[in-house]
Amino acid sequence: MMTEKEKMLSGGLYWAGDPELVQERERCKELLKQHNIRALIPNAHESLYIQSPFYCDYGYNISCGENVFINANCVFLDVAKISIGSYVLFGPAVQIYTASHPLDYMIRRTLEFGRPISIGDDSWIGGGAIIMPGVSIGRRCVIGAGAVVTKDVPDDSLAVGNPAKVIRKLN
């Protein structure tokens, strides 16, 4: 039988109130207070820069390549993997949500699930953008400020709006 953490990591329905997960979120909050990025996000290149405040659920589900910059007030709900390439820029108040909830209200009362998110090399996510569960953003993309990304964005694309739409290809 799978633990609640194993269910969470596999994308299945899980109980977020599980004592192990509660303890790990509390550890994450403490590391955030200390701004101990190496301990908080062990799967990141040493060049990762995060402007505080920064919020996440676990930290260990976030991986980053080289020279990633995360501006102030970003929220990364990492119940599933968040994979970030190299040379990626995040404007202030970007929100990345791998966490989601069932549509059935009875299941939603106790269980949730997550879908991984990936962001390719050399992308720029504008301030206030929201990336929804399960989305992949390709390499060399620009996501406009305030965009709500609900679908995959192919390489070399400029996507804006709510919901975000690709409005042109980039050179």
Secondary structure, DSSP 4 states (H G I P E B T S, - for coil): ---HHHHHHHT--B-TT-HHHHHHHHHHHHHHHHT-HHHH-TEE-TT-EEPSPEEES-STTEEE-SS-EE-TTEEEE-SS-EEE-SS-EE-TT-EEE-EE--SSHHHHTT-BEE--EEE-TT-EE-TT-EE-TT-EE-TT-EE-TT-EE-S-B-SSEEEETTTTEEEEE--
